[in-house]
Amino acid sequence: MREHFLPYNLPDLGPEEEDAVIQALRSHWISRGPLTQKFEEELSQHLHGETVLALASCTAGMHLALLANDIGPGDEVITTPYTFAASVNVIIHVGATPVLVDIEKDTGNIDLSMVEQAITDKTKALLPVHYAGHAVDMQQLNRLRDAYHLVAVEDAAHAMASTYQGQPIGTFGNFTAFSFYATKNLTTGEGGALVVPDPELADKIRILSLHGMSRHAWNRYSAQGSWVYHIEAAGFKYNMTDLQAALGLVQLHKLTRMQKRRQDIARQYAEELADLPVILPTQREYAEHAWHLYPLRLIPEALSLSRDQFIEELKVRNIGASVHFIPIHLHPYYQMRYGWKPGQFPNAEQFFEAEVSLPLYPSMTDDDVHDVIEAVRDIVLSHSR
């Protein structure tokens, strides 16, 4: 039994982040400014030169990507039921209709082999989610994109540091939205970024992200700027700030080290839990998992307790856990609006009913990891049928 509670997730923050934020405060430039621009440039280098816009959230990135491609009323966007609400809400916000396709039983990603059946003459975009940090099959995704002349907007909220065939997610010619929320592999507290494959369209999106003001208006209070600005579109307040970017720059420099620790923890889980009647996360040959989540799945018929009881047993042992996700079609709002019902997406429901996200973050000590392993083993072995 642990003496202190182990949270499900904690950001890996230290003196470097503190110093960076203090320096940003002392600069007196705390909204969008030179640090945000530098963060964009360094993210671009990390993603092999892709055009990157730093934004307020991953949600903002997906919303702007759909808007910039003139997706709206009468259009359909195909996505997954196994995701957070944001992936579907952005489709609704532009006036389009979300179309759900069930997931693969092993990875939790949208089943691309089923997507073709869902494409109609109203389909304008695909919005896949790289669930838990495991890349979708990008070759298959881009084949569908090109064959049907669609826009692909990748929800990469979990996928900073994910790769497909050795190439980083965000470098496959699609709009790709990353999240830097507090729980993510790289955090800015709140925040996100959008990779834009067309530099000209990136200018349009940058304008939309800051009230529709002309391109250089963010700089209007500096010695080099001008007070004059022009509203070129009915835009949004979706910009990142320099305080966030200060955090992000330090986190980006630490990303390789943090990922190695995540991989090490995932390896320990895999080795020590392999003999139990549970399903460990999949990692296909083409993917390097970002290990944003460690989605352990229980085998209901092998245990005498439910998934929810399992999580309570972890809590009794002072260990936090979570569930990712309650499928979209099981939420009352979407059921009321679109008529979705339980049973429509059986793979997503089966995954959800069995899934437990174990703690996995770089600041976990070896003792923390050992405690999680011992707790899982104890609960499973004590309740095996």
DOMI-104360 format. One line per 4 residues: their letters; for each residue x, y negated, z negated of C-alpha. Coordinates in Angstrom, 1 decimal, decimal comma. Each point is the difference from the previous one (the first is absolute). Example, Ala and Ser with C-alpha at 12.3 -4.5 7.8 and 13.67 -1.06 7.14 Angstrom:
2
AS> 12,3/4,5/-7,8 | 1,4/-3,4/0,7 .
This chain:
385
MREH> 0,0/0,0/0,0 | 1,4/-3,4/1,0 | 0,1/-2,7/-2,6 | -0,8/-2,8/2,4 .
FLPY> -2,5/-0,1/3,0 | 1,6/0,4/3,4 | -1,9/-2,3/2,4 | -1,0/1,4/3,4 .
NLPD> 2,0/-2,7/1,7 | 2,4/-2,8/-0,9 | 1,9/-2,4/2,4 | 3,8/0,3/-0,1 .
LGPE> 0,9/-3,6/-1,0 | 3,2/-1,1/-1,7 | 2,3/-3,0/-0,5 | 0,5/-0,5/3,7 .
EEDA> -3,7/-0,6/0,6 | -0,2/-2,3/-3,0 | 3,0/-2,1/1,2 | -1,5/-0,2/3,5 .
VIQA> -3,3/-1,2/-1,2 | 1,6/-2,6/-2,3 | 2,1/-1,3/2,9 | -3,1/-0,3/2,1 .
LRSH> -1,7/-1,9/-2,8 | 3,0/-2,3/-0,4 | -0,1/-0,7/3,8 | -3,5/-1,5/-0,6 .
WISR> -1,1/1,7/3,3 | -2,3/2,6/-1,3 | -2,6/0,5/2,8 | 1,0/1,1/3,5 .
GPLT> 3,4/-1,3/0,7 | 3,6/1,0/0,9 | 0,0/3,1/-2,1 | -3,1/1,4/1,7 .
QKFE> 1,7/-0,6/3,3 | 3,1/1,7/-1,2 | -2,1/3,0/-1,2 | -1,6/0,2/3,4 .
EELS> 3,4/0,0/1,7 | 1,4/2,7/-2,3 | -3,1/2,2/0,4 | 0,4/-0,4/3,7 .
QHLH> 3,6/1,3/-0,2 | -1,1/2,9/-2,1 | -2,6/0,8/2,7 | 2,4/-0,1/2,9 .
GETV> -0,8/-3,5/1,1 | -3,8/0,1/0,0 | -1,9/-3,3/-0,4 | -1,2/-0,1/-3,6 .
LALA> -2,4/-2,4/-1,7 | 0,0/-0,2/-3,9 | -3,5/-0,3/-1,2 | -2,2/0,0/-3,2 .
SCTA> -0,8/3,7/0,3 | -0,2/3,1/2,2 | -3,7/-0,7/0,3 | 0,7/-3,4/1,5 .
GMHL> 2,3/1,6/2,5 | -2,5/2,5/1,2 | -2,8/-2,7/0,1 | 2,2/-2,3/2,1 .
ALLA> 1,1/2,7/2,4 | -3,6/0,9/0,8 | -0,9/-3,7/0,4 | 3,0/-0,7/2,2 .
NDIG> -1,1/2,8/2,3 | -3,6/-1,5/0,3 | -1,6/3,0/-1,7 | -3,4/-0,8/-1,2 .
PGDE> -3,8/0,6/0,2 | -0,9/2,9/2,3 | 3,5/1,6/-0,3 | 0,9/3,2/-1,9 .
VITT> 3,2/0,7/-1,9 | 0,9/3,5/-1,0 | 1,5/0,6/-3,4 | 0,1/2,6/-2,8 .
PYTF> -2,4/0,6/-2,9 | 3,0/0,7/-2,2 | 1,3/-3,4/-0,8 | -0,5/-3,1/-2,1 .
AASV> -3,0/-2,3/0,7 | 2,3/-2,6/1,8 | 0,5/2,2/3,0 | -3,7/0,0/0,7 .
NVII> -0,9/-3,5/-1,3 | 2,2/-1,8/2,5 | -1,9/1,7/2,8 | -3,2/-1,2/-1,5 .
HVGA> 1,3/-3,5/-0,5 | 0,7/-0,5/3,7 | -3,5/1,3/0,8 | 1,0/3,3/1,5 .
TPVL> -1,3/3,4/-1,0 | 2,2/2,5/-1,8 | 0,0/3,6/1,3 | 1,4/2,7/-2,3 .
VDIE> 1,9/3,1/1,0 | 0,8/2,7/-2,5 | 3,6/0,7/-1,3 | 2,5/2,7/0,4 .
KDTG> -0,2/2,5/-2,9 | 3,7/-0,2/-0,8 | 1,3/-3,5/0,4 | -3,2/-2,0/-0,8 .
NIDL> 0,5/-2,0/3,2 | -2,7/-0,5/2,6 | -0,3/3,0/2,3 | 1,1/-1,3/3,3 .
SMVE> -1,2/3,1/1,8 | -3,5/-1,0/-0,9 | 0,3/-3,7/0,9 | -0,5/0,5/3,8 .
QAIT> -3,5/1,4/-0,7 | -0,9/-3,2/-1,8 | 1,2/-2,4/2,7 | -2,8/-1,8/1,9 .
DKTK> -0,2/-2,8/2,5 | -0,4/-2,3/-3,1 | 3,2/1,2/-1,6 | 2,6/-2,8/-0,1 .
ALLP> 2,5/1,0/-2,6 | 1,4/2,8/-2,1 | 0,9/-0,7/-3,7 | 1,8/3,0/-1,5 .
VHYA> 1,4/0,1/-3,5 | 3,4/1,5/-0,9 | -1,4/1,6/-3,1 | 2,3/0,2/-3,0 .
GHAV> 3,0/-0,9/2,2 | -0,2/2,9/2,4 | 0,0/-1,3/3,6 | -2,8/0,8/2,4 .
DMQQ> 1,2/1,7/3,2 | 1,0/-3,2/1,9 | 0,6/1,8/3,3 | -3,6/1,2/0,0 .
LNRL> -1,4/-3,3/-1,3 | 1,7/-2,0/2,7 | -1,1/2,5/2,7 | -3,6/-0,7/-1,0 .
RDAY> 0,6/-3,7/-0,2 | 1,4/-0,1/3,6 | -2,4/2,6/1,5 | -3,0/-2,0/-1,1 .
HLVA> 1,5/-3,5/0,1 | -0,6/-0,6/-3,7 | 1,7/-2,2/-2,6 | 1,7/1,9/-2,8 .
VEDA> 0,1/-1,6/-3,5 | 2,0/2,1/-2,4 | -1,0/-0,2/-3,7 | 3,5/0,5/-1,4 .
AHAM> -0,8/-1,1/-3,5 | 1,7/3,2/-1,3 | 2,6/0,2/2,7 | 2,8/-2,4/-0,7 .
ASTY> 3,0/2,3/0,5 | -2,0/2,7/1,8 | 1,6/1,2/3,3 | -1,2/2,0/3,0 .
QGQP> 2,7/2,0/1,8 | 2,6/-2,1/-1,8 | -1,6/-3,4/1,1 | -1,6/-2,3/-2,6 .
IGTF> -3,7/-0,4/0,0 | -0,7/-3,5/1,4 | 2,2/0,5/3,1 | -2,3/1,9/2,3 .
GNFT> -1,5/-2,9/1,9 | -3,2/-0,4/-2,1 | -1,3/-2,6/-2,4 | 1,2/1,4/-3,4 .
AFSF> -1,1/-1,4/-3,3 | 2,0/0,6/-3,2 | -1,0/-0,6/-3,6 | 2,3/-1,4/-2,7 .
YATK> -2,5/0,4/-2,8 | 1,3/0,6/-3,5 | -0,1/3,8/0,4 | 1,7/0,2/3,4 .
NLTT> 3,5/1,2/0,9 | 1,0/-3,6/0,5 | -2,0/-2,6/-2,0 | -0,5/-3,7/0,1 .
GEGG> -2,7/0,2/-2,6 | -2,7/-0,7/2,6 | 0,9/-0,3/3,6 | 0,4/1,8/3,3 .
ALVV> 1,4/-0,3/3,5 | -1,2/0,6/3,5 | 2,2/1,3/2,9 | -1,2/-1,5/3,3 .
PDPE> 1,2/1,6/3,2 | -0,6/-3,1/2,1 | 2,0/-3,1/-1,1 | -2,5/-2,4/1,7 .
LADK> -2,8/1,6/-1,9 | 2,0/-0,3/-3,1 | -0,1/-3,8/0,4 | -3,8/0,2/0,2 .
IRIL> -0,2/2,2/-3,1 | 2,4/-2,3/-2,0 | -2,3/-2,9/0,7 | -3,1/2,0/-1,0 .
SLHG> 1,8/0,9/-3,3 | 0,3/-3,6/-1,1 | -3,4/-1,7/0,5 | 0,5/-0,1/3,8 .
MSRH> 2,6/-2,8/-0,4 | 2,5/-0,6/2,7 | 3,1/2,3/-0,1 | 2,4/-2,2/-2,0 .
AWNR> -2,5/-1,6/-2,4 | 1,3/2,0/-3,0 | 3,1/-2,1/0,2 | -1,7/-3,3/0,0 .
YSAQ> 1,1/-1,1/-3,5 | 3,7/0,5/0,6 | 2,5/-2,5/1,3 | -0,1/1,6/3,4 .
GSWV> -3,8/0,2/0,2 | -2,8/-2,3/1,0 | -3,2/-0,7/-1,8 | -1,9/0,4/3,2 .
YHIE> -1,7/3,3/0,6 | -2,7/1,3/2,3 | -2,6/2,7/-0,7 | 0,0/2,3/3,0 .
AAGF> -2,3/2,7/-1,3 | -2,4/0,8/-3,0 | 2,7/1,8/-1,9 | 0,5/1,5/-3,4 .
KYNM> 2,2/-0,5/-3,1 | 2,0/3,2/0,5 | 3,6/-1,2/-0,4 | 2,7/1,4/-2,3 .
TDLQ> 1,7/-2,3/-2,5 | 3,7/-0,6/-0,7 | -0,5/1,4/-3,5 | -1,2/3,3/1,5 .
AALG> 2,8/-0,1/2,6 | 2,6/-0,5/-2,6 | -1,1/3,3/-1,6 | -0,3/1,7/3,4 .
LVQL> 3,6/-0,9/1,0 | 1,4/1,7/-3,1 | -2,3/3,0/0,4 | 1,0/0,4/3,6 .
HKLT> 3,7/0,1/-0,9 | -0,9/2,7/-2,7 | -2,2/2,0/2,3 | 2,5/2,7/1,0 .
RMQK> 0,9/0,6/-3,7 | -3,6/0,1/-1,1 | -0,9/2,4/2,8 | 2,7/2,4/-1,0 .
RRQD> -1,4/0,1/-3,5 | -3,5/0,6/1,3 | 1,3/2,9/2,2 | 1,9/1,4/-3,0 .
IARQ> -3,2/0,0/-2,2 | -2,0/1,5/2,8 | 2,6/2,7/0,4 | -0,1/0,8/-3,7 .
YAEE> -3,8/0,3/0,0 | 0,2/2,3/3,1 | 2,6/2,2/-1,6 | -1,6/0,3/-3,5 .
LADL> -3,7/0,3/1,1 | 0,4/2,3/2,9 | -0,9/3,1/-1,9 | -3,3/-1,4/-1,3 .
PVIL> -3,5/0,6/1,6 | 0,0/-3,6/1,4 | 0,5/-1,5/3,5 | 3,1/-2,2/0,3 .
PTQR> 0,2/-2,9/2,5 | 0,8/0,8/3,6 | 3,0/-1,5/1,8 | 0,0/0,9/3,7 .
EYAE> 3,2/0,3/2,0 | -0,5/-3,2/1,8 | -0,5/-2,1/-3,1 | 2,2/-1,4/-2,8 .
HAWH> -2,5/-0,6/-2,8 | 0,1/-3,3/-1,8 | -1,4/1,6/-3,1 | -2,2/-2,9/-0,9 .
LYPL> -2,3/2,6/-1,5 | 0,6/3,5/-1,2 | -3,5/1,5/0,8 | -0,1/3,3/-1,9 .
RLIP> -3,1/2,1/0,8 | -1,6/2,4/-2,3 | -1,6/3,3/1,1 | -3,4/-0,1/-1,7 .
EALS> -0,6/3,8/0,1 | 3,4/0,6/-1,6 | -0,7/-2,2/-3,1 | -2,6/-0,2/-2,7 .
LSRD> -0,1/-3,8/-0,2 | -1,0/-2,7/2,5 | 2,3/-2,6/1,6 | -1,4/-2,7/-2,3 .
QFIE> 0,6/2,2/-3,0 | 3,5/0,6/1,2 | 0,7/-3,8/0,0 | -1,5/-0,3/-3,5 .
ELKV> 2,3/2,8/-1,1 | 3,0/-2,0/1,4 | -1,2/-3,0/-1,9 | -0,2/1,9/-3,2 .
RNIG> 3,7/0,8/0,6 | 0,7/-3,7/0,5 | 0,4/0,2/3,7 | -1,9/-2,2/2,5 .
ASVH> -1,3/1,2/3,3 | -2,3/-1,2/2,8 | -2,1/1,1/3,0 | 0,5/-1,1/3,5 .
FIPI> -2,7/-0,4/1,3 | -3,7/0,1/-0,4 | -1,0/0,5/3,6 | -1,6/-2,9/1,7 .
HLHP> -3,3/1,8/0,9 | -0,6/0,8/-3,7 | -0,3/-3,7/-1,0 | -3,5/-1,3/-0,4 .
YYQM> 0,6/-3,2/2,1 | 1,1/1,9/3,1 | -2,6/2,7/-0,4 | -2,7/-2,7/-0,1 .
RYGW> 1,4/-1,9/3,0 | 1,0/2,9/2,3 | -2,0/2,9/-1,3 | 3,1/2,1/-0,7 .
KPGQ> -0,7/2,9/-2,3 | 1,9/2,6/-2,1 | 1,0/2,9/2,2 | 0,7/-2,0/3,1 .
FPNA> 3,8/0,1/-0,4 | 0,7/3,3/-1,8 | 3,8/-0,1/0,1 | 0,1/-3,5/-1,6 .
EQFF> -2,4/1,2/-2,7 | 1,9/3,2/-0,7 | 3,3/-2,0/-0,2 | -1,5/-2,5/-2,4 .
EAEV> -1,6/2,5/-2,3 | 3,4/1,7/-0,5 | 2,4/-2,9/0,0 | 2,0/-1,4/-2,9 .
SLPL> 2,7/-2,7/0,6 | 2,8/0,7/-2,4 | 2,3/-2,8/-1,3 | 2,8/-0,7/2,5 .
YPSM> 2,1/-3,2/-0,1 | 3,7/-0,8/-0,1 | 0,1/-1,2/-3,7 | -1,1/3,4/-1,3 .
TDDD> 2,7/1,6/-2,0 | 1,0/3,7/0,4 | -1,8/0,5/-3,4 | -3,1/-1,6/1,4 .
VHDV> 0,0/2,3/3,0 | 0,6/3,0/-2,2 | -2,9/-1,0/-2,2 | -2,3/-0,1/3,0 .
IEAV> 1,2/3,4/1,3 | -0,5/1,6/-3,4 | -3,4/-1,6/-0,5 | -1,2/1,2/3,5 .
RDIV> 1,4/3,5/-0,7 | -1,6/0,2/-3,4 | -3,4/-1,1/1,2 | 0,0/2,3/3,1 .
LSHS> 1,3/3,1/-1,8 | -2,4/-0,6/-3,0 | -3,0/-0,2/2,3 | 0,8/2,6/2,7 .
R> -2,7/2,5/0,8 .
